[in-house]
């Protein structure tokens, strides 16, 4: 007679004690994203994590594919400290100019004495000078992409740590067969790694990378007859059994597959978990190291795991949402823009059937590459310093086990931006201009004439802030009624006419 979990091993939620025991006895396989993030942690966290890994001794292994991806992406993980400083200075310069414009606009409204205004300008200058000095004086304790290998402290530590612990690449025939199997699993949506379908043309192994890491670790654990702990920063649903934001353990399919292969147990952990339970290995670490290791670093994760369901530390703003929607429309992807808008109308999640209906897809079509346009535009907004490095992806595919996606989700803040709710009821309310573009709506509303002409600079003086970059790049931005600027103009009873981007002027005409 079978027991409650016989044949259902993947549904058993492990205890903290079992996790700690696994760290002391199981084989521990480390993924590439763990090694890459050693360049982005603060030095204390890097040293603490390396100390924990070192304590594992011969039970530590790194699959061949993980080392390959580490070397491929190491320079990107290191980044460019000089560029980071330049980006910070540019952002500070823009913020200072915006602050000065805001003071100038405010001073006109309250008839502030010119000497007082100049004193405030000087105070702003001192504050931003202090910030620039801090940026210029910062010396990140990490290597530069051009640092010789022998002078890279992370590589030096890893060279000693991983000596004899990197799993060898199988022979060509076996390797090719594994790649083919991995690609087929992606097509069949079998975990892990099927959410990497968009990587199919990025390298020789295509979207099979996660499977190669997983299967080689499984086979090594079988050889040694040990339980297996896979350590990864990947938090996508094609690795984890998730319930909302909680990561419960490996996908049930993976746990059962590993049990059938080895008769042993599979665990999934993150670097922060290793640091939280370091005392099980008699390693003392700084209490803040686990917090640092648990901080989302999507710019690194995207090197390995593009499209990850990453809960970012930053949020979308009304302006960046508007800009993304406008760029989609300009690129001819009005269908994707409408999917986002409909998801907001439905509370943040839109069903697969609704997506297919909006986009006009046939039922047998797979949504491979569906999120790529929004991911690309998001990356552009981040490169323009208009979005934080870590934000929730605009479109996230949702799955219930293997099989086709059942829904698409947008970030909560995007839902609130696109579908604000009345505090008095749960029904939608008409847009009221607020925040950045409210001053423009108020200004136009006060005009008695049926038309007026303004320069972009005059509008920015009214706003006390800069126009969105799209206002100077894309003519359709001015004529959209879906972005914050267009809604503010409409709310004031006007419409734009005769926009001249080269001359930076626009005419506003009262609506008939």
C-alpha positions as CSV (number, residue, x, y, z in Angstrom):
1,X,0.0,0.0,0.0
2,X,1.3,3.5,-0.9
3,X,1.6,6.4,1.6
4,X,0.4,9.9,1.3
5,X,3.4,11.2,-0.5
6,X,4.4,8.1,-2.4
7,X,4.4,9.2,-6.0
8,X,3.7,12.8,-4.9
9,X,7.1,13.6,-3.5
10,X,7.1,17.1,-5.0
11,X,4.2,18.2,-2.9
12,X,5.9,17.8,0.4
13,X,7.1,21.2,1.9
14,X,10.4,20.8,3.5
15,X,11.3,22.1,7.0
16,X,14.0,24.5,7.9
17,X,15.8,21.7,9.7
18,X,15.7,19.6,6.5
19,X,17.3,22.5,4.6
20,X,20.0,22.9,7.1
21,X,20.7,19.1,7.1
22,X,20.9,19.2,3.3
23,X,23.6,21.9,3.5
24,X,25.7,19.6,5.7
25,X,25.3,16.4,3.6
26,X,23.9,16.9,0.1
27,X,25.7,17.7,-3.1
28,X,25.5,21.4,-3.8
29,X,25.5,22.6,-7.4
30,X,25.9,26.4,-8.1
31,X,24.4,28.1,-11.1
32,X,26.2,30.8,-13.2
33,X,24.1,33.7,-11.9
34,X,25.3,33.0,-8.3
35,X,29.0,33.4,-9.4
36,X,28.3,36.5,-11.5
37,X,26.6,38.3,-8.6
38,X,29.9,38.0,-6.6
39,X,30.9,41.0,-8.7
40,X,27.9,43.0,-7.6
41,X,27.6,42.2,-3.9
42,X,29.4,44.5,-1.5
43,X,32.8,43.0,-0.5
44,X,31.5,41.8,2.9
45,X,28.7,39.7,1.2
46,X,31.0,38.4,-1.4
47,X,33.5,37.2,1.2
48,X,30.8,35.7,3.4
49,X,29.2,33.7,0.5
50,X,32.6,32.5,-0.6
51,X,33.3,31.3,2.9
52,X,30.1,29.3,3.0
53,X,30.8,27.8,-0.4
54,X,34.4,26.9,0.7
55,X,33.0,25.1,3.8
56,X,31.1,22.7,1.5
57,X,34.4,21.1,0.5
58,X,34.2,18.4,-2.1
59,X,30.3,18.4,-2.0
60,X,30.5,21.7,-4.1
61,X,30.2,21.3,-7.8
62,X,29.6,23.7,-10.8
63,X,28.1,22.2,-14.0
64,X,29.9,22.8,-17.2
65,X,27.2,25.0,-18.6
66,X,27.2,27.2,-15.6
67,X,30.9,27.9,-15.9
68,X,30.5,28.5,-19.7
69,X,27.8,31.1,-18.9
70,X,29.9,32.6,-16.2
71,X,32.8,33.3,-18.6
72,X,30.5,34.5,-21.3
73,X,28.9,37.1,-19.1
74,X,31.6,38.0,-16.6
75,X,32.5,41.4,-18.2
76,X,28.9,42.4,-18.4
77,X,28.5,41.5,-14.7
78,X,31.5,43.6,-13.8
79,X,29.9,46.6,-15.6
80,X,31.6,49.9,-16.1
81,X,32.3,52.0,-12.9
82,X,33.3,55.1,-15.0
83,X,30.0,54.9,-17.0
84,X,28.0,54.5,-13.8
85,X,29.6,57.7,-12.4
86,X,28.9,59.5,-15.7
87,X,25.3,58.3,-15.6
88,X,24.9,59.5,-12.0
89,X,26.3,62.9,-12.8
90,X,24.0,63.3,-15.9
91,X,21.0,62.4,-13.7
92,X,22.1,64.9,-11.1
93,X,22.5,67.6,-13.7
94,X,19.0,67.0,-15.0
95,X,17.6,67.0,-11.5
96,X,19.3,70.3,-10.6
97,X,17.9,72.0,-13.7
98,X,14.4,70.7,-12.9
99,X,14.7,72.0,-9.4
100,X,15.8,75.4,-10.6
101,X,13.0,75.6,-13.1
102,X,10.5,74.6,-10.4
103,X,11.8,77.4,-8.1
104,X,11.6,79.9,-11.0
105,X,8.0,79.0,-11.8
106,X,7.1,79.1,-8.1
107,X,8.8,82.4,-7.6
108,X,6.7,84.1,-10.3
109,X,3.5,82.8,-8.7
110,X,4.3,84.2,-5.3
111,X,6.2,87.3,-6.5
112,X,9.4,86.3,-4.7
113,X,12.1,88.8,-4.4
114,X,14.9,88.3,-6.9
115,X,17.6,88.2,-4.2
116,X,15.8,85.5,-2.3
117,X,15.4,83.5,-5.5
118,X,19.1,83.8,-6.2
119,X,19.9,82.7,-2.6
120,X,17.7,79.6,-3.2
121,X,19.5,78.9,-6.4
122,X,22.8,79.0,-4.6
123,X,21.5,76.6,-1.9
124,X,20.4,74.1,-4.7
125,X,23.8,74.5,-6.3
126,X,25.6,73.6,-3.0
127,X,23.4,70.6,-2.5
128,X,24.1,69.2,-5.9
129,X,27.8,70.0,-5.8
130,X,28.0,68.0,-2.6
131,X,26.3,65.1,-4.3
132,X,28.6,65.3,-7.3
133,X,31.6,65.3,-5.0
134,X,30.3,62.1,-3.4
135,X,29.8,60.5,-6.8
136,X,33.3,61.5,-8.0
137,X,34.9,60.4,-4.8
138,X,33.4,57.0,-4.8
139,X,35.8,54.2,-5.6
140,X,33.9,51.0,-6.0
141,X,35.7,48.1,-4.5
142,X,35.4,45.9,-7.6
143,X,37.4,45.3,-10.7
144,X,37.2,47.0,-14.1
145,X,36.5,45.0,-17.3
146,X,40.1,45.7,-18.4
147,X,41.6,44.4,-15.1
148,X,44.0,41.5,-15.9
149,X,42.7,38.1,-14.9
150,X,45.6,37.6,-12.4
151,X,44.6,40.8,-10.6
152,X,40.9,40.0,-10.3
153,X,40.3,39.1,-6.6
154,X,37.0,37.3,-7.4
155,X,38.6,35.1,-10.0
156,X,41.6,34.5,-7.7
157,X,39.2,33.2,-5.0
158,X,37.1,31.2,-7.4
159,X,40.2,29.6,-9.0
160,X,41.2,28.1,-5.6
161,X,37.6,27.3,-4.6
162,X,36.5,25.5,-7.7
163,X,39.7,23.6,-8.4
164,X,38.6,20.0,-9.3
165,X,34.9,20.9,-8.8
166,X,33.8,21.9,-12.3
167,X,31.9,19.0,-13.9
168,X,33.5,18.0,-17.2
169,X,31.6,18.5,-20.5
170,X,30.3,15.2,-21.8
171,X,31.5,14.0,-25.2
172,X,30.2,15.7,-28.3
173,X,27.6,13.0,-29.0
174,X,26.1,13.1,-25.5
175,X,26.3,16.9,-25.3
176,X,24.4,17.3,-28.6
177,X,21.8,14.8,-27.4
178,X,21.3,16.7,-24.1
179,X,21.0,20.0,-26.0
180,X,18.3,18.5,-28.3
181,X,16.5,17.1,-25.2
182,X,16.6,20.5,-23.5
183,X,15.2,22.3,-26.6
184,X,12.4,19.8,-26.8
185,X,11.6,20.2,-23.1
186,X,11.4,24.0,-23.7
187,X,9.0,23.4,-26.6
188,X,6.9,21.0,-24.3
189,X,7.2,23.5,-21.4
190,X,8.8,21.0,-19.1
191,X,10.8,22.6,-16.2
192,X,13.3,23.9,-15.6
193,X,14.1,26.5,-18.2
194,X,11.1,26.6,-20.5
195,X,10.6,30.3,-20.0
196,X,13.9,30.8,-21.8
197,X,12.4,30.1,-25.2
198,X,13.4,33.6,-26.4
199,X,17.1,32.5,-26.1
200,X,16.7,30.0,-28.9
201,X,19.0,32.0,-31.2
202,X,21.4,33.5,-28.7
203,X,24.0,30.7,-28.5
204,X,24.7,27.1,-29.7
205,X,22.7,25.5,-26.9
206,X,19.9,28.0,-27.4
207,X,17.2,27.8,-24.7
208,X,18.5,24.5,-23.3
209,X,21.0,26.2,-20.9
210,X,19.0,25.7,-17.7
211,X,18.3,22.1,-18.5
212,X,22.0,21.4,-19.1
213,X,22.8,22.8,-15.6
214,X,20.0,20.9,-14.0
215,X,20.6,17.5,-15.6
216,X,24.3,17.4,-15.1
217,X,23.9,18.2,-11.4
218,X,21.3,15.5,-11.2
219,X,23.5,12.9,-12.8
220,X,26.4,13.8,-10.5
221,X,24.2,13.4,-7.5
222,X,23.0,10.0,-8.8
223,X,26.7,9.0,-9.2
224,X,27.5,10.0,-5.6
225,X,24.1,8.7,-4.2
226,X,23.4,12.1,-2.5
227,X,20.6,14.5,-2.1
228,X,21.0,17.6,-4.3
229,X,20.8,21.3,-3.5
230,X,20.8,23.6,-6.6
231,X,21.7,27.2,-5.7
232,X,20.4,29.8,-8.1
233,X,19.3,33.4,-8.3
234,X,16.6,32.4,-10.8
235,X,13.2,32.9,-9.3
236,X,11.1,32.2,-12.4
237,X,8.1,29.9,-12.3
238,X,9.9,27.3,-14.5
239,X,12.2,26.5,-11.6
240,X,10.2,27.2,-8.5
241,X,7.0,26.0,-7.0
242,X,5.5,29.4,-6.2
243,X,2.5,30.6,-4.4
244,X,2.2,34.3,-5.0
245,X,5.5,35.8,-3.9
246,X,6.5,32.8,-1.9
247,X,9.1,30.4,-3.2
248,X,8.1,27.1,-1.7
249,X,10.6,24.8,-3.3
250,X,11.5,23.1,-6.7
251,X,8.8,22.5,-9.2
252,X,7.0,19.3,-8.3
253,X,7.9,17.8,-11.7
254,X,11.6,18.3,-11.0
255,X,11.3,16.8,-7.5
256,X,9.6,13.7,-8.8
257,X,12.0,13.4,-11.8
258,X,15.0,13.6,-9.5
259,X,13.5,11.1,-7.0
260,X,12.7,8.7,-9.9
261,X,16.3,9.0,-11.1
262,X,18.2,8.8,-7.8
263,X,15.8,7.9,-5.0
264,X,17.0,11.0,-3.2
265,X,15.7,14.5,-2.5
266,X,16.0,17.7,-4.5
267,X,16.3,21.1,-2.8
268,X,16.4,24.6,-4.4
269,X,18.0,27.5,-2.6
270,X,19.2,31.0,-3.2
271,X,22.5,32.6,-2.1
272,X,20.6,34.4,0.7
273,X,19.4,31.0,2.0
274,X,23.0,29.8,2.2
275,X,23.9,32.9,4.2
276,X,20.8,32.6,6.5
277,X,21.7,29.0,7.4
278,X,25.5,29.4,7.4
279,X,25.7,28.4,11.0
280,X,24.7,24.9,10.0
281,X,28.2,24.7,8.5
282,X,29.8,26.5,11.5
283,X,30.4,29.6,9.4
284,X,29.7,33.0,10.9
285,X,28.6,35.7,8.5
286,X,27.4,39.3,8.9
287,X,23.7,39.5,9.4
288,X,23.4,42.1,6.6
289,X,24.9,39.8,4.0
290,X,21.8,37.7,3.5
291,X,19.8,40.9,2.9
292,X,22.4,42.2,0.4
293,X,22.4,38.8,-1.4
294,X,18.6,38.8,-1.5
295,X,18.4,42.2,-3.2
296,X,17.1,42.0,-6.7
297,X,19.7,42.7,-9.4
298,X,17.8,42.3,-12.6
299,X,20.6,43.9,-14.7
300,X,22.7,40.8,-13.8
301,X,19.9,38.3,-13.9
302,X,18.9,39.4,-17.4
303,X,22.3,38.3,-18.6
304,X,21.3,34.8,-17.9
305,X,17.6,34.8,-17.4
306,X,16.0,37.4,-19.7
307,X,12.3,37.7,-19.0
308,X,12.6,36.6,-15.3
309,X,9.7,37.2,-13.1
310,X,11.7,39.6,-11.0
311,X,10.1,41.8,-8.4
312,X,12.2,44.9,-8.7
313,X,13.1,47.5,-6.2
314,X,11.8,50.3,-8.3
315,X,8.5,51.1,-9.8
316,X,7.0,52.3,-13.0
317,X,5.8,55.9,-13.2
318,X,2.8,57.3,-15.1
319,X,5.3,59.0,-17.5
320,X,7.3,55.8,-18.2
321,X,4.1,53.8,-18.7
322,X,2.8,56.4,-21.1
323,X,6.1,56.4,-23.0
324,X,6.2,52.6,-23.3
325,X,2.6,52.5,-24.7
326,X,3.4,55.3,-27.1
327,X,6.6,53.5,-28.4
328,X,4.6,50.3,-28.9
329,X,2.0,52.2,-31.0
330,X,4.7,54.0,-33.0
331,X,6.3,50.6,-33.7
332,X,3.0,49.3,-34.9
333,X,2.4,47.1,-31.8
334,X,-1.0,48.6,-30.9
335,X,-2.1,45.1,-30.0
336,X,0.4,44.9,-27.1
337,X,-0.5,48.3,-25.9
338,X,-4.2,47.2,-25.8
339,X,-3.2,44.0,-24.0
340,X,-1.6,46.2,-21.2
341,X,-4.6,48.5,-21.1
342,X,-7.1,45.7,-20.9
343,X,-5.1,44.0,-18.2
344,X,-5.3,47.2,-16.2
345,X,-9.1,47.3,-16.8
346,X,-9.3,43.7,-15.5
347,X,-7.3,44.5,-12.3
348,X,-3.8,43.6,-13.5
349,X,-4.2,40.1,-15.1
350,X,-5.6,39.2,-18.5
351,X,-6.5,35.7,-19.6
352,X,-4.8,33.9,-22.4
353,X,-8.0,33.8,-24.4
354,X,-8.3,37.6,-24.1
355,X,-4.7,38.1,-25.3
356,X,-5.3,35.9,-28.3
357,X,-8.5,37.7,-29.1
358,X,-6.9,41.2,-28.9
359,X,-3.9,40.2,-30.9
360,X,-5.8,38.1,-33.5
361,X,-3.7,35.0,-32.9
362,X,-4.8,31.5,-33.9
363,X,-5.3,29.1,-31.1
364,X,-2.3,26.9,-32.0
365,X,0.2,29.8,-31.9
366,X,2.8,29.8,-29.1
367,X,3.5,33.1,-27.4
368,X,7.3,32.8,-27.9
369,X,8.8,36.2,-28.0
370,X,5.5,37.8,-26.9
371,X,7.2,40.0,-24.2
372,X,10.3,40.9,-26.2
373,X,9.0,44.3,-27.5
374,X,8.1,45.5,-24.0
375,X,11.3,44.1,-22.5
376,X,13.4,46.0,-25.2
377,X,11.6,49.3,-24.6
378,X,12.0,48.8,-20.8
379,X,15.7,48.4,-21.3
380,X,15.8,51.6,-23.4
381,X,14.0,53.5,-20.6
382,X,16.5,52.1,-18.1
383,X,19.4,53.1,-20.4
384,X,17.9,56.6,-20.5
385,X,18.0,56.7,-16.7
386,X,14.2,57.0,-16.6
387,X,13.5,53.7,-14.9
388,X,15.4,52.1,-12.0
389,X,17.7,49.2,-12.9
390,X,15.3,46.8,-11.3
391,X,11.6,47.0,-12.1
392,X,8.9,44.3,-12.5
393,X,8.6,43.4,-16.2
394,X,5.7,45.0,-18.0
395,X,4.4,41.7,-19.1
396,X,4.8,38.5,-17.1
397,X,3.5,35.1,-18.4
398,X,1.7,33.0,-15.8
399,X,1.6,29.2,-15.8
400,X,0.0,26.4,-13.8
401,X,2.5,23.6,-14.2
402,X,3.7,22.5,-17.6
403,X,1.7,23.6,-20.5
404,X,0.6,26.8,-22.2
405,X,0.4,30.0,-20.2
406,X,-3.1,30.7,-18.8
407,X,-2.7,34.5,-18.2
408,X,-0.5,37.6,-18.5
409,X,0.1,39.9,-15.6
410,X,1.2,43.6,-15.5
411,X,2.9,45.2,-12.4
412,X,0.5,46.4,-9.6
413,X,1.6,50.0,-9.9
414,X,0.9,50.0,-13.7
415,X,-2.6,48.8,-13.0
416,X,-3.1,51.7,-10.6
417,X,-1.7,54.2,-13.1
418,X,-3.8,53.0,-16.0
419,X,-7.0,52.2,-14.0
420,X,-7.2,54.5,-10.9
421,X,-10.1,53.7,-8.6
422,X,-12.3,56.1,-6.8
423,X,-11.8,56.1,-3.0
424,X,-15.6,56.2,-2.7
425,X,-16.5,53.2,-4.8
426,X,-15.0,50.4,-6.9
427,X,-16.1,52.0,-10.2
428,X,-13.7,53.7,-12.6
429,X,-13.6,57.5,-12.5
430,X,-12.8,60.0,-15.2
431,X,-9.2,61.1,-15.4
432,X,-8.2,64.1,-13.4
433,X,-4.9,65.6,-14.2
434,X,-2.5,65.2,-11.3
435,X,1.1,65.3,-10.5
436,X,3.5,66.5,-13.1
437,X,1.1,67.7,-15.8
438,X,-1.5,69.2,-13.5
439,X,0.0,72.7,-13.7
440,X,-0.3,72.6,-17.6
441,X,-4.0,71.6,-17.3
442,X,-4.6,74.5,-14.8
443,X,-2.8,76.9,-17.1
444,X,-4.7,76.0,-20.2
445,X,-8.0,76.0,-18.3
446,X,-7.5,79.6,-17.3
447,X,-7.0,80.7,-20.9
448,X,-10.0,82.5,-22.3
449,X,-8.8,82.5,-25.9
450,X,-9.7,79.7,-28.2
451,X,-6.1,79.0,-29.1
452,X,-2.6,79.7,-27.9
453,X,1.0,78.9,-29.0
454,X,3.7,77.8,-26.6
455,X,7.3,76.7,-26.8
456,X,8.4,73.4,-25.2
457,X,10.6,75.5,-22.8
458,X,7.5,77.6,-21.7
459,X,5.6,74.4,-21.0
460,X,8.5,73.1,-18.9
461,X,8.6,76.4,-17.0
462,X,4.9,75.9,-16.2
463,X,5.5,72.2,-15.2
464,X,8.6,73.0,-13.2
465,X,10.0,69.8,-14.8
466,X,11.2,68.5,-18.1
467,X,8.9,67.1,-20.7
468,X,9.3,63.4,-21.4
469,X,12.0,62.6,-23.9
470,X,9.4,61.3,-26.4
471,X,8.0,64.8,-26.7
472,X,11.2,65.8,-28.5
473,X,11.5,62.6,-30.5
474,X,8.1,61.3,-31.5
475,X,5.3,63.5,-33.0
476,X,2.6,61.0,-32.2
477,X,3.3,61.5,-28.5
478,X,1.7,64.9,-28.6
479,X,-1.5,63.6,-30.3
480,X,-2.1,60.6,-28.0
481,X,-5.0,60.9,-25.6
482,X,-3.7,57.9,-23.6
483,X,-0.6,59.4,-22.0
484,X,-0.5,61.8,-19.1
485,X,0.4,64.8,-21.2
486,X,-2.5,64.1,-23.6
487,X,-4.9,63.5,-20.7
488,X,-4.0,66.9,-19.1
489,X,-4.5,68.8,-22.4
490,X,-7.8,67.0,-22.9
491,X,-9.0,67.7,-19.4
492,X,-8.3,71.4,-20.0
493,X,-10.6,71.4,-23.0
494,X,-7.9,71.7,-25.6
495,X,-6.2,69.7,-28.3
496,X,-2.6,70.1,-29.8
497,X,-2.2,71.3,-33.3
498,X,0.8,72.2,-35.4
499,X,3.4,70.5,-33.3
500,X,6.9,71.3,-34.6
501,X,9.5,69.2,-33.0
502,X,12.4,70.9,-34.7
503,X,11.3,74.3,-33.6
504,X,10.0,73.0,-30.3
505,X,6.7,74.8,-30.5
506,X,3.0,73.6,-30.3
507,X,-0.4,75.3,-30.8
508,X,-3.3,74.4,-28.6
509,X,-6.9,74.8,-29.9
510,X,-10.0,74.6,-27.8
511,X,-12.1,71.6,-28.5
512,X,-15.4,72.4,-30.3
